[in-house]
């Protein structure tokens, strides 16, 4: 079934959301070009609306707009890949510790739903969607910690991490598919900040160690194909 909202009333926000999901779920690969005329045709909107959507994605770090060349899905360098995970390793363990002090039963239920949906995506062979859900799980922990400034930084870092993993993962296990999230939920449920902090450190190190940071080429996918589930 198509996920395209092909309607004259499609807004820039609608287009941004659908294109961003395609990037986060790895249906649009790093380096892929987004041609304005093709986006206009798919969504049935003007170039003005498309340009607004592409600029919004560029502001989020998902696109790079090059003069006289167009818009491309961002392609993090090896240096940036290292820096993204170094930054996450600095921020997220302390955020997990803070979250453990504030977690409510409703928070635990929400995190458990994230894990369930993530595993369902893996079972359906949708690793890109599973990765997006995994990133959302990490952002929920930042929300629980009530550290809004850090949460905003993490949104950008998690987005970049998705691109890094799309480029450099060695195997499917680079996803958060093991018991790391379950263990984190248990620590939060028990309000064990020290355990949550240590688990998050180990979890991020595990993801980082499973990336092949030597670089590789990615096969291309058409925009229409990327916008269909």
N, C-alpha and C positions, 0 to 999 in steps of 0.2 A: 504494500500500500504506500502511496506517495505521501510524504510529509510536507509537500510544497503547498504554501498558501497562495495559490494563483488567483489573485483577485485585484481589481483596480483599487480597492480600498486598503491594500496591504501597506502598512506604515514602515518607516525606516526601522523602528524598534522591532517589528515582526521579522523583517528581513535579517537584521542583526542577530536576533535570537536563533533563527534557523541556521544561518551560516555559522554562527559560533558553536552551535551544537554539532554541526558537521565537522568542525575542526576538532573540538574536544573529543568526539567519538571516533576520530581518525578516519572519517570518510573523506575528508579533505586533508591531504598530506602536506607537511611543511614543504614550501617551495611552489605549491600549486598556484597558478595564476587565476585571478577572478576578473574576467572581462566584463566591463560595464554593460555592453550590449547584451551579453548572454544573461546576466543577472536581470536586466530589464525585461528580457523576453520570458524568462522563467516565472517571474513574479508579476508581470504585467503592470509595471510602474515606470515612471519617468527616470531619466538619468539623475535628476536632482535628488530624488528619493534614494536612489542607489548610492549616490555619492555620500549622502548623509550616513547611510548604513556602513559603508566602507570606512568612513572617517571614524565612526564610533568603534569599529573593530580595531582600527589602528591605534586608537587611544587606549584600548584594553591590552595592546601588545600582541594581538592575534594576527594582524596584518602589517606588512611593510608596503608603503606606497612610494614608488620610485618615479621620479619625474620622467615623462616621455616614455615610460615603460608600463606603468599600471600598478595594480595591487596584487600582492603575493602573500600567501600564508607564511607567516614568519618562520624562519629556519634558524633556530639557535645554534651558535657556534659551539665548539667543544669547550672553549673558555667559559662561555655563558652557562653551559650545562653544568660545569663544576660549580660555578658561582651560585646558581639557583639552589642546588642542594646544600651548599655550605650555608646559605642564608636560611633555608628551612631548618637546618640542623641547629642553628642559633636561636630561632624563634619558637619552633613548635614544642620542644620538650617542656619549656617553662610555661607555655600556654596550656599544655595538657595538665601540668601540675596545678595551675590556677583553676582549670575547669573542674578538677576533682573536688575542689572545695565548694563548688556551686551546683553540681549536677543534681537534677531533680528526677523523680521517676518518669516524668514526661520526656525529659531529655534522653533517658536510657531507652525508652520505647522508640523514639525517633531514630536513634543511632542503630538500634537493632533492625529497624525497617530498612535503613540504608544497606546494612550488611546483607540482608535477605535479598534485596533487589540486585545488589552487586553480584551475588552468587548466581542468581537466576540469569543475569546477563551472560555470565561465563558459561553456564550450562547451555545457553542458546547460541554459543559461539559468537558473542558480541563483545570482544575484548575492549574495543574503544568505549562503548557505553559503560562497561564495568569500570574502566579507568575514570571516566567522568564521575560516576557515583562514588568512587573511592575518594576523589578530590573533594566532592561535596561533604563526605564524611569528615574529612580533616577540617573543612571550613566550619562545620557544625560544632566541632570541639572549640574552635576559636570563638564562635558565638557564645557558647556556654560559658567560656572564661570571662566574657564581658570585657574584652580588650579590643575596642573598636578600631583603634589605630592600627594595631597589629593585624587585626582581621582584614583590613583593607590591603595591607602589604601582602598578606598570605593569599588573597584572591589573585593578585598578579603573579605571585610565585607558583601557585598551583596551576594557573593557566600555562605558564612557561614550562612547568614540569610535564604537562601533558604533551607539549610539543617536543620536549627533550626525549620523552619516552617513545613517542612516535618515530623519532629519528634513530634512537640509539639502543632500544631494548634488544637484549640478546635472545630472550625467549618469553613465552607467555607468563612465566612465573615472575616477571618483573612487575606484574600487577599485584595489588594487595589481595592476593587470593588465599593466603595462608591463614593462620589463626591470630595474626597480629591484631586485627581489629576487634576480634572477640576478647582478647586479653586486655586491650585498652578499655573496652566497655566494662569489663569486670573491675578493673582498677577504679574507674570513675564511679561505678555503682557503690564500691566500698569506700569511696572518698579517700583513696590511698594516693596522695599526690606524688610521693616518691616513686611508687611503682609506675604510675602513669608517665612520669618524666623519663624513667629508665626505659620503659617499653617504647615510647615514642622515639627516643634516641636510636635504639636498636632497629626499630622498624624502618626509619629513614635510611640508616646505614645499609640495611638489607636491600632496599630498593636501589640505592646508589650502586652497590656492589654488583648488581645484576644488569647494569647497563654496559653496553659495548661502546666506550667513548673513543672509538677510532673513526667513526663516521661511515656512512654507506648511502647509496643511492636509493631513492624510493620510487616505485612504479607510480605512474600518474593515473588519475581517475577523473572522468569528466564531471563538470559541475552538476549536471542533471543526475548522473549516477550517484553522486555524493549526497544529494538532497533526497534520495529515496532510501527508505529503510528496507 
